[in-house]
Amino acid sequence: MTDLEDVERMLRERLAQAKARESGLADALAELGAIRDANTDDEHDPDGAPVSGEWSRLAGIRYDTQADIAATEAALARVADGSYGMCASCGRPIAPARLEARPTAELCIACAERASRR
Ligand SMILES: [Zn+2]
């Protein structure tokens, strides 16, 4: 069984890393957006399509990273209010192995499986 303080430290580290990644992606997207905007005047620019492909790819990663930040912040809030490790749906403890694999898990395995089938 992991100590709750360790969990909190790990979640804070995860949050800091995700936030750093997110701001790096935001910068990269702003840069690509500027390149793309500069290219709009030139319809024959061969770089136009690759830039927007890269932009979509980074925007997708950024979206996932923002979801990760939100999930990690929610997990930290549950650590603070003492509900961390309890299933948000049925209230039973979440298996430690699941929390180790997925520290931001909100649902126990049974409830998560039920939710994904909906
Ligand atoms: Zn449950």
Backbone and ligand atoms as CSV (ligand in chain L), in Angstrom:
chain,resi,resn,atom,element,x,y,z
A,1,MET,N,N,0.861,-1.209,0.000
A,1,MET,CA,C,0.000,0.000,0.000
A,1,MET,C,C,0.887,1.245,0.000
A,2,THR,N,N,0.589,2.133,-0.912
A,2,THR,CA,C,1.407,3.340,-1.031
A,2,THR,C,C,0.960,4.394,-0.025
A,3,ASP,N,N,1.911,5.090,0.526
A,3,ASP,CA,C,1.609,6.171,1.448
A,3,ASP,C,C,0.985,7.337,0.685
A,4,LEU,N,N,-0.013,7.958,1.308
A,4,LEU,CA,C,-0.750,9.034,0.638
A,4,LEU,C,C,0.150,10.233,0.322
A,5,GLU,N,N,1.144,10.455,1.185
A,5,GLU,CA,C,2.078,11.568,0.926
A,5,GLU,C,C,2.904,11.307,-0.328
A,6,ASP,N,N,3.270,10.033,-0.515
A,6,ASP,CA,C,4.009,9.664,-1.729
A,6,ASP,C,C,3.134,9.890,-2.958
A,7,VAL,N,N,1.869,9.509,-2.816
A,7,VAL,CA,C,0.926,9.676,-3.926
A,7,VAL,C,C,0.817,11.151,-4.281
A,8,GLU,N,N,0.686,11.988,-3.244
A,8,GLU,CA,C,0.534,13.422,-3.497
A,8,GLU,C,C,1.780,13.995,-4.170
A,9,ARG,N,N,2.966,13.573,-3.686
A,9,ARG,CA,C,4.213,14.061,-4.275
A,9,ARG,C,C,4.296,13.648,-5.741
A,10,MET,N,N,3.939,12.386,-5.993
A,10,MET,CA,C,3.986,11.864,-7.363
A,10,MET,C,C,2.997,12.621,-8.263
A,11,LEU,N,N,1.802,12.894,-7.744
A,11,LEU,CA,C,0.798,13.612,-8.537
A,11,LEU,C,C,1.251,15.041,-8.831
A,12,ARG,N,N,1.881,15.677,-7.833
A,12,ARG,CA,C,2.365,17.048,-8.053
A,12,ARG,C,C,3.460,17.083,-9.108
A,13,GLU,N,N,4.329,16.075,-9.084
A,13,GLU,CA,C,5.384,15.974,-10.088
A,13,GLU,C,C,4.770,15.796,-11.479
A,14,ARG,N,N,3.796,14.901,-11.529
A,14,ARG,CA,C,3.103,14.616,-12.782
A,14,ARG,C,C,2.424,15.874,-13.319
A,15,LEU,N,N,1.823,16.644,-12.405
A,15,LEU,CA,C,1.140,17.874,-12.786
A,15,LEU,C,C,2.138,18.903,-13.330
A,16,ALA,N,N,3.282,19.041,-12.632
A,16,ALA,CA,C,4.297,20.004,-13.068
A,16,ALA,C,C,4.821,19.627,-14.453
A,17,GLN,N,N,5.048,18.328,-14.666
A,17,GLN,CA,C,5.550,17.879,-15.973
A,17,GLN,C,C,4.520,18.123,-17.069
A,18,ALA,N,N,3.264,17.818,-16.752
A,18,ALA,CA,C,2.203,18.000,-17.752
A,18,ALA,C,C,2.045,19.479,-18.098
A,19,LYS,N,N,2.166,20.348,-17.071
A,19,LYS,CA,C,2.024,21.788,-17.325
A,19,LYS,C,C,3.176,22.323,-18.166
A,20,ALA,N,N,4.391,21.808,-17.889
A,20,ALA,CA,C,5.550,22.222,-18.680
A,20,ALA,C,C,5.377,21.773,-20.133
A,21,ARG,N,N,4.876,20.534,-20.290
A,21,ARG,CA,C,4.657,19.994,-21.629
A,21,ARG,C,C,3.600,20.817,-22.354
A,22,GLU,N,N,2.556,21.183,-21.607
A,22,GLU,CA,C,1.462,21.934,-22.212
A,22,GLU,C,C,1.930,23.307,-22.689
A,23,SER,N,N,2.759,23.983,-21.887
A,23,SER,CA,C,3.177,25.325,-22.306
A,23,SER,C,C,4.155,25.230,-23.472
A,24,GLY,N,N,4.959,24.155,-23.526
A,24,GLY,CA,C,5.829,23.934,-24.686
A,24,GLY,C,C,5.007,23.720,-25.944
A,25,LEU,N,N,3.913,22.958,-25.797
A,25,LEU,CA,C,3.035,22.703,-26.949
A,25,LEU,C,C,2.324,23.972,-27.378
A,26,ALA,N,N,1.911,24.781,-26.396
A,26,ALA,CA,C,1.237,26.039,-26.721
A,26,ALA,C,C,2.163,26.944,-27.535
A,27,ASP,N,N,3.447,27.000,-27.133
A,27,ASP,CA,C,4.434,27.801,-27.868
A,27,ASP,C,C,4.618,27.273,-29.289
A,28,ALA,N,N,4.762,25.942,-29.390
A,28,ALA,CA,C,4.970,25.331,-30.704
A,28,ALA,C,C,3.771,25.584,-31.614
A,29,LEU,N,N,2.573,25.513,-31.027
A,29,LEU,CA,C,1.364,25.747,-31.820
A,29,LEU,C,C,1.266,27.199,-32.270
A,30,ALA,N,N,1.644,28.113,-31.389
A,30,ALA,CA,C,1.608,29.536,-31.741
A,30,ALA,C,C,2.570,29.809,-32.891
A,31,GLU,N,N,3.748,29.174,-32.813
A,31,GLU,CA,C,4.746,29.336,-33.861
A,31,GLU,C,C,4.235,28.790,-35.201
A,32,LEU,N,N,3.692,27.569,-35.136
A,32,LEU,CA,C,3.159,26.948,-36.356
A,32,LEU,C,C,1.993,27.762,-36.911
A,33,GLY,N,N,1.168,28.282,-36.007
A,33,GLY,CA,C,0.031,29.097,-36.435
A,33,GLY,C,C,0.507,30.327,-37.188
A,34,ALA,N,N,1.594,30.942,-36.693
A,34,ALA,CA,C,2.154,32.128,-37.342
A,34,ALA,C,C,2.692,31.775,-38.721
A,35,ILE,N,N,3.377,30.612,-38.818
A,35,ILE,CA,C,3.907,30.163,-40.116
A,35,ILE,C,C,2.751,29.918,-41.088
A,36,ARG,N,N,1.720,29.250,-40.546
A,36,ARG,CA,C,0.576,28.914,-41.396
A,36,ARG,C,C,-0.122,30.191,-41.884
A,37,ASP,N,N,-0.279,31.155,-40.962
A,37,ASP,CA,C,-0.933,32.415,-41.343
A,37,ASP,C,C,-0.110,33.169,-42.379
A,38,ALA,N,N,1.214,33.120,-42.209
A,38,ALA,CA,C,2.104,33.805,-43.154
A,38,ALA,C,C,2.025,33.153,-44.527
A,39,ASN,N,N,1.672,31.850,-44.531
A,39,ASN,CA,C,1.642,31.101,-45.786
A,39,ASN,C,C,0.326,31.242,-46.541
A,40,THR,N,N,-0.702,31.776,-45.910
A,40,THR,CA,C,-2.020,31.744,-46.530
A,40,THR,C,C,-2.089,32.566,-47.813
A,41,ASP,N,N,-1.172,33.550,-47.946
A,41,ASP,CA,C,-1.183,34.380,-49.149
A,41,ASP,C,C,-0.671,33.618,-50.371
A,42,ASP,N,N,0.156,32.623,-50.094
A,42,ASP,CA,C,0.796,31.906,-51.184
A,42,ASP,C,C,0.156,30.528,-51.355
A,43,GLU,N,N,-0.724,30.404,-52.316
A,43,GLU,CA,C,-1.452,29.153,-52.492
A,43,GLU,C,C,-0.562,28.022,-52.985
A,44,HIS,N,N,0.572,28.370,-53.551
A,44,HIS,CA,C,1.441,27.346,-54.108
A,44,HIS,C,C,2.562,26.944,-53.146
A,45,ASP,N,N,2.457,27.411,-51.922
A,45,ASP,CA,C,3.497,27.076,-50.956
A,45,ASP,C,C,3.457,25.587,-50.615
A,46,PRO,N,N,4.544,24.872,-50.915
A,46,PRO,CA,C,4.550,23.420,-50.640
A,46,PRO,C,C,4.561,23.098,-49.142
A,47,ASP,N,N,4.902,24.080,-48.309
A,47,ASP,CA,C,4.956,23.830,-46.870
A,47,ASP,C,C,3.586,23.946,-46.195
A,48,GLY,N,N,2.615,24.456,-46.934
A,48,GLY,CA,C,1.305,24.708,-46.325
A,48,GLY,C,C,0.670,23.492,-45.683
A,49,ALA,N,N,0.563,22.390,-46.439
A,49,ALA,CA,C,-0.105,21.204,-45.914
A,49,ALA,C,C,0.632,20.552,-44.743
A,50,PRO,N,N,1.975,20.352,-44.882
A,50,PRO,CA,C,2.677,19.751,-43.735
A,50,PRO,C,C,2.518,20.568,-42.462
A,51,VAL,N,N,2.512,21.897,-42.567
A,51,VAL,CA,C,2.381,22.735,-41.376
A,51,VAL,C,C,1.036,22.482,-40.702
A,52,SER,N,N,-0.044,22.397,-41.479
A,52,SER,CA,C,-1.325,22.204,-40.816
A,52,SER,C,C,-1.479,20.779,-40.291
A,53,GLY,N,N,-0.777,19.809,-40.962
A,53,GLY,CA,C,-0.776,18.444,-40.431
A,53,GLY,C,C,-0.081,18.382,-39.087
A,54,GLU,N,N,1.058,19.037,-39.003
A,54,GLU,CA,C,1.816,19.089,-37.758
A,54,GLU,C,C,1.013,19.831,-36.683
A,55,TRP,N,N,0.321,20.871,-37.116
A,55,TRP,CA,C,-0.486,21.653,-36.171
A,55,TRP,C,C,-1.577,20.773,-35.561
A,56,SER,N,N,-2.258,19.992,-36.396
A,56,SER,CA,C,-3.315,19.104,-35.891
A,56,SER,C,C,-2.743,18.066,-34.936
A,57,ARG,N,N,-1.557,17.542,-35.286
A,57,ARG,CA,C,-0.944,16.520,-34.448
A,57,ARG,C,C,-0.635,17.102,-33.063
A,58,LEU,N,N,0.002,18.281,-33.055
A,58,LEU,CA,C,0.362,18.912,-31.782
A,58,LEU,C,C,-0.881,19.321,-31.001
A,59,ALA,N,N,-1.901,19.798,-31.723
A,59,ALA,CA,C,-3.135,20.202,-31.040
A,59,ALA,C,C,-3.770,19.002,-30.351
A,60,GLY,N,N,-3.673,17.819,-30.995
A,60,GLY,CA,C,-4.201,16.588,-30.399
A,60,GLY,C,C,-3.449,16.216,-29.133
A,61,ILE,N,N,-2.107,16.320,-29.199
A,61,ILE,CA,C,-1.289,16.005,-28.018
A,61,ILE,C,C,-1.603,17.003,-26.903
A,62,ARG,N,N,-1.777,18.274,-27.296
A,62,ARG,CA,C,-2.072,19.301,-26.299
A,62,ARG,C,C,-3.409,19.024,-25.614
A,63,TYR,N,N,-4.380,18.590,-26.395
A,63,TYR,CA,C,-5.693,18.262,-25.853
A,63,TYR,C,C,-5.568,17.143,-24.820
A,64,ASP,N,N,-4.796,16.094,-25.165
A,64,ASP,CA,C,-4.580,14.984,-24.232
A,64,ASP,C,C,-3.863,15.459,-22.969
A,65,THR,N,N,-2.884,16.355,-23.167
A,65,THR,CA,C,-2.117,16.854,-22.027
A,65,THR,C,C,-3.014,17.668,-21.103
A,66,GLN,N,N,-3.911,18.478,-21.690
A,66,GLN,CA,C,-4.835,19.263,-20.865
A,66,GLN,C,C,-5.782,18.353,-20.086
A,67,ALA,N,N,-6.192,17.253,-20.723
A,67,ALA,CA,C,-7.060,16.291,-20.027
A,67,ALA,C,C,-6.297,15.655,-18.866
A,68,ASP,N,N,-5.005,15.396,-19.096
A,68,ASP,CA,C,-4.162,14.808,-18.064
A,68,ASP,C,C,-4.007,15.781,-16.890
A,69,ILE,N,N,-3.822,17.081,-17.209
A,69,ILE,CA,C,-3.699,18.100,-16.167
A,69,ILE,C,C,-4.982,18.139,-15.329
A,70,ALA,N,N,-6.124,18.140,-15.995
A,70,ALA,CA,C,-7.405,18.192,-15.288
A,70,ALA,C,C,-7.584,16.963,-14.403
A,71,ALA,N,N,-7.226,15.777,-14.935
A,71,ALA,CA,C,-7.385,14.539,-14.166
A,71,ALA,C,C,-6.451,14.534,-12.957
A,72,THR,N,N,-5.235,15.059,-13.152
A,72,THR,CA,C,-4.268,15.080,-12.052
A,72,THR,C,C,-4.691,16.080,-10.984
A,73,GLU,N,N,-5.207,17.239,-11.403
A,73,GLU,CA,C,-5.698,18.222,-10.430
A,73,GLU,C,C,-6.872,17.651,-9.641
A,74,ALA,N,N,-7.746,16.918,-10.333
A,74,ALA,CA,C,-8.887,16.302,-9.655
A,74,ALA,C,C,-8.414,15.255,-8.652
A,75,ALA,N,N,-7.375,14.496,-9.035
A,75,ALA,CA,C,-6.835,13.479,-8.122
A,75,ALA,C,C,-6.227,14.134,-6.888
A,76,LEU,N,N,-5.529,15.259,-7.086
A,76,LEU,CA,C,-4.948,15.984,-5.953
A,76,LEU,C,C,-6.038,16.519,-5.031
A,77,ALA,N,N,-7.142,16.971,-5.621
A,77,ALA,CA,C,-8.261,17.459,-4.811
A,77,ALA,C,C,-8.837,16.310,-3.979
A,78,ARG,N,N,-8.851,15.102,-4.566
A,78,ARG,CA,C,-9.359,13.943,-3.817
A,78,ARG,C,C,-8.388,13.540,-2.709
A,79,VAL,N,N,-7.085,13.723,-2.948
A,79,VAL,CA,C,-6.108,13.472,-1.882
A,79,VAL,C,C,-6.395,14.434,-0.727
A,80,ALA,N,N,-6.642,15.708,-1.081
A,80,ALA,CA,C,-6.864,16.733,-0.054
A,80,ALA,C,C,-8.141,16.468,0.742
A,81,ASP,N,N,-9.198,16.021,0.095
A,81,ASP,CA,C,-10.450,15.836,0.833
A,81,ASP,C,C,-10.629,14.398,1.345
A,82,GLY,N,N,-9.594,13.582,1.150
A,82,GLY,CA,C,-9.614,12.245,1.747
A,82,GLY,C,C,-10.363,11.197,0.954
A,83,SER,N,N,-10.829,11.549,-0.253
A,83,SER,CA,C,-11.583,10.567,-1.026
A,83,SER,C,C,-10.713,9.852,-2.056
A,84,TYR,N,N,-9.400,10.175,-2.083
A,84,TYR,CA,C,-8.518,9.538,-3.057
A,84,TYR,C,C,-8.480,8.030,-2.831
A,85,GLY,N,N,-8.561,7.282,-3.925
A,85,GLY,CA,C,-8.490,5.828,-3.832
A,85,GLY,C,C,-9.845,5.179,-3.627
A,86,MET,N,N,-10.888,6.011,-3.465
A,86,MET,CA,C,-12.239,5.483,-3.352
A,86,MET,C,C,-12.949,5.696,-4.694
A,87,CYS,N,N,-13.707,4.711,-5.110
A,87,CYS,CA,C,-14.421,4.817,-6.374
A,87,CYS,C,C,-15.470,5.932,-6.294
A,88,ALA,N,N,-15.461,6.821,-7.303
A,88,ALA,CA,C,-16.403,7.944,-7.314
A,88,ALA,C,C,-17.822,7.474,-7.582
A,89,SER,N,N,-17.968,6.267,-8.076
A,89,SER,CA,C,-19.298,5.775,-8.411
A,89,SER,C,C,-19.889,4.899,-7.299
A,90,CYS,N,N,-19.166,3.835,-6.892
A,90,CYS,CA,C,-19.736,2.917,-5.910
A,90,CYS,C,C,-19.189,3.143,-4.502
A,91,GLY,N,N,-18.119,3.957,-4.361
A,91,GLY,CA,C,-17.601,4.277,-3.041
A,91,GLY,C,C,-16.684,3.222,-2.438
A,92,ARG,N,N,-16.472,2.114,-3.167
A,92,ARG,CA,C,-15.576,1.080,-2.658
A,92,ARG,C,C,-14.144,1.441,-3.005
A,93,PRO,N,N,-13.163,0.901,-2.251
A,93,PRO,CA,C,-11.759,1.214,-2.545
A,93,PRO,C,C,-11.350,0.726,-3.927
A,94,ILE,N,N,-10.536,1.538,-4.596
A,94,ILE,CA,C,-9.992,1.147,-5.897
A,94,ILE,C,C,-8.764,0.272,-5.636
A,95,ALA,N,N,-8.626,-0.812,-6.378
A,95,ALA,CA,C,-7.503,-1.735,-6.179
A,95,ALA,C,C,-6.171,-0.991,-6.293
A,96,PRO,N,N,-5.252,-1.192,-5.329
A,96,PRO,CA,C,-3.948,-0.496,-5.355
A,96,PRO,C,C,-3.197,-0.694,-6.664
A,97,ALA,N,N,-3.306,-1.877,-7.261
A,97,ALA,CA,C,-2.597,-2.128,-8.526
A,97,ALA,C,C,-3.112,-1.207,-9.620
A,98,ARG,N,N,-4.428,-0.944,-9.591
A,98,ARG,CA,C,-5.018,-0.042,-10.586
A,98,ARG,C,C,-4.527,1.382,-10.370
A,99,LEU,N,N,-4.463,1.800,-9.105
A,99,LEU,CA,C,-3.989,3.153,-8.807
A,99,LEU,C,C,-2.521,3.315,-9.156
A,100,GLU,N,N,-1.774,2.227,-9.021
A,100,GLU,CA,C,-0.363,2.299,-9.370
A,100,GLU,C,C,-0.209,2.481,-10.879
A,101,ALA,N,N,-1.026,1.742,-11.635
A,101,ALA,CA,C,-0.962,1.827,-13.085
A,101,ALA,C,C,-1.564,3.138,-13.586
A,102,ARG,N,N,-2.590,3.613,-12.884
A,102,ARG,CA,C,-3.298,4.800,-13.335
A,102,ARG,C,C,-3.652,5.646,-12.113
A,103,PRO,N,N,-2.689,6.469,-11.646
A,103,PRO,CA,C,-2.869,7.187,-10.376
A,103,PRO,C,C,-4.038,8.173,-10.378
A,104,THR,N,N,-4.504,8.550,-11.559
A,104,THR,CA,C,-5.613,9.509,-11.591
A,104,THR,C,C,-6.961,8.804,-11.702
A,105,ALA,N,N,-6.971,7.488,-11.573
A,105,ALA,CA,C,-8.228,6.741,-11.714
A,105,ALA,C,C,-9.268,7.214,-10.689
A,106,GLU,N,N,-10.477,7.411,-11.181
A,106,GLU,CA,C,-11.563,7.906,-10.345
A,106,GLU,C,C,-12.538,6.780,-10.012
A,107,LEU,N,N,-12.511,5.753,-10.863
A,107,LEU,CA,C,-13.466,4.656,-10.730
A,107,LEU,C,C,-12.731,3.349,-10.480
A,108,CYS,N,N,-13.387,2.425,-9.758
A,108,CYS,CA,C,-12.817,1.094,-9.612
A,108,CYS,C,C,-12.933,0.376,-10.969
A,109,ILE,N,N,-12.269,-0.752,-11.082
A,109,ILE,CA,C,-12.257,-1.455,-12.372
A,109,ILE,C,C,-13.667,-1.803,-12.839
A,110,ALA,N,N,-14.482,-2.302,-11.912
A,110,ALA,CA,C,-15.838,-2.714,-12.271
A,110,ALA,C,C,-16.646,-1.525,-12.806
A,111,CYS,N,N,-16.583,-0.382,-12.117
A,111,CYS,CA,C,-17.346,0.794,-12.544
A,111,CYS,C,C,-16.788,1.374,-13.846
A,112,ALA,N,N,-15.457,1.358,-13.996
A,112,ALA,CA,C,-14.843,1.868,-15.223
A,112,ALA,C,C,-15.273,1.026,-16.416
A,113,GLU,N,N,-15.360,-0.301,-16.207
A,113,GLU,CA,C,-15.783,-1.173,-17.287
A,113,GLU,C,C,-17.247,-0.916,-17.649
A,114,ARG,N,N,-18.042,-0.707,-16.605
A,114,ARG,CA,C,-19.458,-0.415,-16.847
A,114,ARG,C,C,-19.589,0.922,-17.608
A,115,ALA,N,N,-18.791,1.926,-17.205
A,115,ALA,CA,C,-18.868,3.245,-17.833
A,115,ALA,C,C,-18.434,3.175,-19.290
A,116,SER,N,N,-17.418,2.349,-19.594
A,116,SER,CA,C,-16.915,2.306,-20.972
A,116,SER,C,C,-17.877,1.543,-21.881
A,117,ARG,N,N,-18.759,0.762,-21.295
A,117,ARG,CA,C,-19.728,0.017,-22.113
A,117,ARG,C,C,-20.932,0.864,-22.472
A,118,ARG,N,N,-21.131,1.958,-21.732
A,118,ARG,CA,C,-22.300,2.804,-21.976
A,118,ARG,C,C,-22.270,3.442,-23.344
L,1,ZN,ZN,ZN,-16.840,1.445,-8.367
